[in-house]
Amino acid sequence: MHDRKSESLSTADNPRISMDVVSELLMGMRLLGVHYQRVLATPPFGLRFATVPGRAQFHFVSRGPVYLRNALGEVRAMQSGDAVLLPRGGIHALVSDPGIPEEDIALYKTDPLCGNISGINACTAVEDPSSSALVFSGCMEFDLGGMHPLVSLMPEAMFVGTLLDRYPELLPMLEAMAREAEAERAGYAGILARLADVVSASIVRAWVECGCGDASGWVEALRDPRLGRVIAALHRDPGRNWTLAELAAEMGRSRSVFAERFMTVTGMTPVRYLTELRMQLATQWIARDHVPIDRVAQKLGYNSQAAFSRAFKRVVGVSPSAVRSQTGG
């Protein structure tokens, strides 16, 4: 966890992505809490989390220190006031000491606090309760709309501490989380959950604004102001029957120069990019939002449901109706 990607979210050497594209990307972001846990644990402890694919995990250490240990055994110390977002979730642990064994957090008894928020008390009898670690964790549904592939390019762990110099407005939110976690005032659990959502979204925004770290490939298009305008236009109106001439005009270049530049940076033709964007959106609308297939076809510019279904199966590998049945839509 001490590699360069996990250590730093903001790198001055990286060209920054244009704000228009950042806005388009973040408008499609979905980061909603599935469930939250307020965890009080007395050392020694080792709590293992196993977040399912498609979900992120957030941890805020109100009272530390706590160590974050990944599946490879790499550790990162987190002090009081630290927060981390694991955009792809996965197996990891919060431990009181780097070498301590861990147990699945699901084995601990939970007490409902409110809604989708529960409390876990992993404490033993101690003379000083303040010696126990206090952590607020959230499992979150996380996608970036049509730009969801960007999630796979994010660091394994995104620590808020690397952002505070550049984004000082995060500090009051972290301080508010610490106060709510400690004081346990009326409604504190719900307030903590909302703050966790905002801090997590802010971490993602900071990473994007700072140039997406070391991400490569089609992200380079977002760093090119001219190509960025094209990407933003496609994501803003994916159902439009775009022509090569219209896209070249968005970039302010000839069709041949535009097509060559787009292919060089993204590794695919504009038509292929638009088709894959449409199918990513279609999958989300059908599986997550349960939009009728004929309505999805219409929104994405297809003349018929049959034409849309053929394109969907060619790109995704299964039919739209199969995706709908798999998710109970």
VODO-30639 format. One record per residue (C-alpha): residue in one letter; x negated, y, z. Coordinates in Angstrom, 2 decimals, padded with zeros to 5 digits, m for minus. Each point is the difference from the previous one (the first is absolute). Layout:
BEGIN
   rest      east     north        up
      a         X         Y         Z
...
***
This chain:
BEGIN
   rest      east     north        up
      m    000.00    000.00    000.00
      h   m003.00    002.25   m000.03
      d   m000.22    000.13   m003.78
      r    000.24    003.37   m001.71
      k    003.59   m000.51   m001.15
      s    001.42   m000.53    003.46
      e   m002.15    002.66    001.61
      s    000.90    002.96   m002.16
      l    003.20    001.07   m001.68
      s   m001.24    003.37   m001.17
      t   m003.06    000.20   m002.24
      a   m001.12    003.38   m001.23
      d   m001.82   m001.54   m002.98
      n    003.22   m001.40   m001.49
      p    001.88    002.15   m002.53
      r    003.37    000.84    001.46
      i    003.29   m000.99   m001.55
      s    002.19    002.85   m001.24
      m    002.71    001.08    002.40
      d    002.74   m000.56   m002.60
      v   m000.91   m003.69   m000.18
      v   m000.31   m000.24    003.77
      s    003.50    001.38    000.34
      e    001.39   m002.46   m002.53
      l   m001.73   m002.90    001.73
      l    001.10    000.93    003.50
      m    003.59    000.67   m001.05
      g    000.25   m003.70   m000.85
      m   m001.60   m001.14    003.25
      r    002.08   m002.17    002.31
      l   m001.43   m000.50    003.48
      l    002.69   m001.08    002.44
      g   m000.36   m001.79    003.30
      v    001.33   m003.56    000.14
      h   m000.74   m000.45    003.69
      y   m002.13    001.65    002.67
      q   m001.62   m001.21    003.21
      r   m001.23    001.83    003.08
      v   m002.72   m002.28    001.36
      l   m001.45    000.23    003.52
      a   m002.91   m002.41    000.45
      t   m002.47   m000.63    002.82
      p   m003.54   m001.09   m000.99
      p   m001.00   m002.57   m000.94
      f    002.47   m000.27   m002.88
      g    000.04   m000.97   m003.66
      l    003.18    000.68   m001.98
      r    000.24   m001.35   m003.54
      f    002.26    001.62   m002.62
      a    000.96   m001.68   m003.27
      t    001.78    002.54   m002.20
      v    001.78   m001.49   m003.02
      p   m000.96    001.07   m003.57
      g    001.62    003.23   m001.12
      r   m000.07    001.50    003.47
      a   m002.48    002.24    001.75
      q   m001.01    000.03    003.66
      f   m000.58    003.13    002.08
      h   m001.66    000.14    003.42
      f   m000.30    003.00    002.32
      v   m002.19   m000.36    003.08
      s    001.50    002.16    002.71
      r   m002.34   m001.40    002.65
      g   m003.19   m001.79   m001.00
      p   m002.50   m001.14   m000.82
      v    001.27   m002.75   m002.28
      y   m001.83   m001.86   m002.77
      l    001.55   m000.67   m003.39
      r   m001.30   m003.32   m001.37
      n    000.73   m001.15   m003.55
      a    000.31   m003.53   m001.37
      l   m003.76   m000.11   m000.68
      g   m000.84    000.81    003.61
      e   m001.15    003.56   m000.74
      v    000.90    002.47    002.75
      r    000.59    003.70    000.39
      a    000.33    001.73    003.38
      m    003.08    002.20    000.47
      q    000.11    002.52    002.82
      s    002.97    001.74    001.60
      g    001.77    002.11   m002.62
      d   m001.22   m002.07   m002.96
      a    002.35   m001.30   m002.69
      v   m000.46   m002.33   m002.96
      l    002.11   m001.03   m002.98
      l   m000.57   m003.38   m001.62
      p    001.80    000.56   m003.34
      r    000.07   m003.70   m000.93
      g    000.54   m001.28    003.53
      g   m001.42   m003.51    000.18
      i   m001.46   m001.92    002.91
      h   m001.87    002.09    002.57
      a   m000.24    000.39    003.76
      l   m000.17    002.59    002.74
      v   m002.41   m001.20    002.68
      s   m001.48    001.34    003.21
      d   m003.46   m001.28   m000.90
      p   m001.49   m000.87   m003.42
      g   m000.62   m003.65    000.90
      i    003.22   m000.85    001.81
      p    002.36   m002.67   m001.42
      e    003.41    001.06   m001.22
      e    003.60   m001.17    000.25
      d    002.90    000.69   m002.31
      i    001.85    003.04    001.32
      a    003.27   m001.80   m000.80
      l   m000.69   m002.30    002.97
      y    000.51    002.86    002.44
      k    003.39    000.85    001.43
      t    001.60    003.10   m001.49
      d    002.44    002.37    001.65
      p    002.27    002.02   m002.30
      l   m000.43    003.75    000.45
      c    002.33    001.31   m002.72
      g    000.90   m000.95   m003.54
      n   m002.95   m001.69   m001.68
      i   m002.42    000.91    002.81
      s   m001.11   m002.40    002.72
      g   m002.40   m000.03    002.91
      i   m002.66   m002.62    000.73
      n   m001.58   m000.27    003.43
      a   m003.20   m002.04   m000.14
      c   m001.15    001.14    003.43
      t   m001.33   m001.85    002.99
      a    000.12    001.30    003.56
      v   m002.57    002.78    000.33
      e   m000.61    002.63    002.63
      d   m000.19    002.80   m002.58
      p    002.69   m000.25   m002.74
      s   m001.78    002.74   m001.96
      s   m002.76   m002.51   m000.77
      s    002.40   m001.74   m002.40
      a   m000.11    000.84   m003.69
      l    003.08    001.62   m001.52
      v    000.65   m000.36   m003.74
      f    002.95    000.93   m002.21
      s    000.18   m002.13   m003.14
      g    002.27    000.03   m003.02
      c    000.59   m002.47   m002.81
      m    001.07    001.99   m003.06
      e    001.45   m000.57   m003.43
      f   m002.45    001.74   m002.32
      d    000.04    000.62   m003.72
      l   m000.88    002.86   m002.32
      g    002.74   m000.39   m002.57
      g   m001.42   m000.35   m003.50
      m   m003.50    000.57    001.34
      h    000.16   m002.94    002.39
      p   m003.19   m001.57   m001.50
      l   m001.86    002.81    001.78
      v    000.66   m001.81    003.30
      s   m002.33   m002.82   m001.04
      l   m002.79    002.57   m000.50
      m    000.32    001.51    003.46
      p   m002.49   m000.78    002.77
      e    000.84   m002.91    002.25
      a    000.28    002.35    002.97
      m    000.57    003.77   m000.15
      f   m001.02    001.74    003.24
      v    001.50    003.35    000.87
      g   m003.18    001.08    001.79
      t   m001.73    000.50   m003.36
      l    002.63    002.57   m000.96
      l    000.24    002.36    002.96
      d   m002.67    002.46   m001.15
      r    001.71    000.41   m003.36
      y    003.59   m000.35    001.20
      p    000.15    001.51    003.51
      e    003.80    000.05   m000.10
      l   m000.07   m003.75    000.75
      l   m001.41    000.58    003.48
      p    003.19    001.47    001.56
      m    001.97   m003.00   m001.30
      l   m002.46   m002.42    001.58
      e    000.10    001.95    003.26
      a    003.81   m000.10   m000.07
      m   m000.11   m003.79   m000.49
      a   m002.29   m000.35    003.00
      r    002.31    002.08    002.20
      e    003.11   m001.92   m001.04
      a   m001.66   m003.41    000.49
      e   m001.21    000.89    003.50
      a    002.99    001.94    001.35
      e    002.78   m002.37   m001.19
      r    002.55    002.81    000.00
      a    003.52   m000.51   m001.29
      g   m000.08   m000.87   m003.70
      y   m003.78   m000.31   m000.07
      a   m000.02   m003.25   m001.99
      g    001.95    001.49   m002.89
      i   m002.20    003.10   m000.04
      l   m003.13   m002.17   m000.06
      a    001.36   m001.97   m002.96
      r    000.69    003.16   m002.01
      l   m003.43    001.44    000.81
      a   m001.61   m003.29   m001.05
      d    001.75    000.26   m003.38
      v   m001.20    003.59   m000.51
      v   m003.60   m000.70    001.04
      s   m000.16   m003.06   m002.28
      a    001.34    001.98   m002.97
      s   m002.50    002.77    000.76
      i   m002.87   m002.50   m000.09
      v    001.10   m001.20   m003.43
      r    000.41    003.55   m001.30
      a   m003.46    000.96    001.22
      w   m001.58   m002.98   m001.77
      v    001.72    000.91   m003.25
      e   m000.80    003.71    000.26
      c   m003.65   m000.81    000.62
      g   m000.30   m001.93   m003.24
      c    001.00   m003.54    000.99
      g   m003.38   m000.86    001.50
      d   m001.94   m002.41   m002.19
      a    003.03   m001.19   m001.99
      s   m000.74   m000.36   m003.70
      g    001.78   m001.08   m003.19
      w    003.20    001.81   m000.82
      v   m000.40    002.23    003.06
      e   m002.55    001.89   m002.10
      a    002.95    001.23   m002.06
      l    001.33    001.74    003.09
      r   m003.32    001.80    000.43
      d    000.10    001.34   m003.57
      p    002.24    003.10    000.10
      r    001.17   m000.50   m003.60
      l    000.67   m003.71    000.31
      g    001.48    000.64    003.42
      r    002.72    002.09   m001.63
      v    000.85   m002.92   m002.27
      i    000.14   m002.46    002.90
      a    002.20    002.38    001.97
      a    002.36    000.42   m002.97
      l    000.34   m003.77   m000.46
      h    000.78   m000.54    003.66
      r    002.40    002.94    000.07
      d    002.03   m001.33   m002.94
      p   m000.75   m003.72   m000.61
      g    003.29   m000.52   m001.87
      r   m000.82    002.49   m002.74
      n   m000.81   m001.32   m003.47
      w   m003.49    001.49    000.01
      t   m001.89    000.31   m003.27
      l   m003.76    000.10   m000.37
      a    000.28    003.55   m001.34
      e    001.94    001.16    003.07
      l   m002.51   m001.52    002.39
      a   m002.91    001.47   m001.96
      a    001.68    003.39    000.23
      e    000.25   m000.39    003.81
      m   m003.78   m000.50    000.02
      g   m000.61    002.78   m002.52
      r   m001.97   m002.24   m002.37
      s    000.52   m001.71   m003.34
      r    001.68   m003.41   m000.03
      s   m003.25   m001.80   m000.86
      v   m002.03    001.75    002.72
      f    002.75   m000.56    002.56
      a    000.46   m003.69   m000.84
      e   m003.75   m000.65    000.16
      r   m000.42    001.86    003.29
      f    003.03   m001.69    001.58
      m   m001.25   m003.45   m001.01
      t   m003.55    000.71    001.22
      v    001.12    001.18    003.44
      t    002.96   m002.29    000.77
      g   m000.99   m003.09   m001.98
      m    003.37   m000.15   m001.75
      t    001.99    001.78   m002.67
      p    002.57    002.66    000.98
      v    002.79   m002.34   m001.13
      r   m001.31   m002.81    002.19
      y   m000.39    002.35    002.97
      l    003.57    001.25   m000.36
      t    001.35   m003.55   m000.32
      e   m001.81   m001.17    003.14
      l    001.16    003.11    001.87
      r    003.59   m000.73   m000.99
      m   m000.23   m003.62    001.12
      q   m001.52    000.97    003.38
      l    002.87    002.39    000.57
      a    002.53   m002.54   m001.24
      t   m001.28   m002.65    002.40
      q    000.31    002.37    002.94
      w    003.46    001.22   m000.99
      i    001.31   m003.54   m000.46
      a   m001.73   m001.69    002.96
      r   m000.02    002.80    002.56
      d    002.87    002.30   m000.91
      h    002.30   m002.60   m001.61
      v    000.76    002.22   m003.01
      p    002.06   m001.90   m002.64
      i   m002.14   m001.26   m002.87
      d    002.01    001.80   m002.67
      r   m000.47    003.27    001.92
      v   m003.76   m000.59    000.27
      a   m000.19   m000.60   m003.75
      q    001.85    003.24   m000.64
      k   m002.18    002.04    002.40
      l   m003.15   m001.27   m001.70
      g    001.10    000.88   m003.52
      y    000.91   m003.41   m001.42
      n    002.85   m000.16   m002.51
      s    001.32   m003.28    001.40
      q   m000.36   m002.23    003.01
      a   m001.24   m002.79   m002.27
      a   m002.87    002.15   m001.31
      f   m000.94    000.98    003.52
      s    000.12   m003.62    001.23
      r   m002.31   m001.13   m002.80
      a   m002.53    002.72    000.82
      f    000.27   m000.71    003.73
      k   m000.65   m003.73   m000.39
      r   m002.91    000.63   m002.37
      v   m001.74    002.26    002.57
      v    001.11   m001.44    003.36
      g    000.24   m003.66   m000.99
      v    003.52   m000.59    001.28
      s    003.41    001.39   m000.92
      p    001.62    002.93    001.85
      s    002.77   m002.32    001.18
      a   m002.62   m002.32    001.53
      v   m001.46    002.92    001.98
      r    003.47    000.98    001.14
      s    000.87   m003.54    001.15
      q   m003.32   m000.38    001.85
      t    000.75    003.09    002.08
      g    003.67   m000.68    000.53
      g    001.06    003.03   m002.03
***
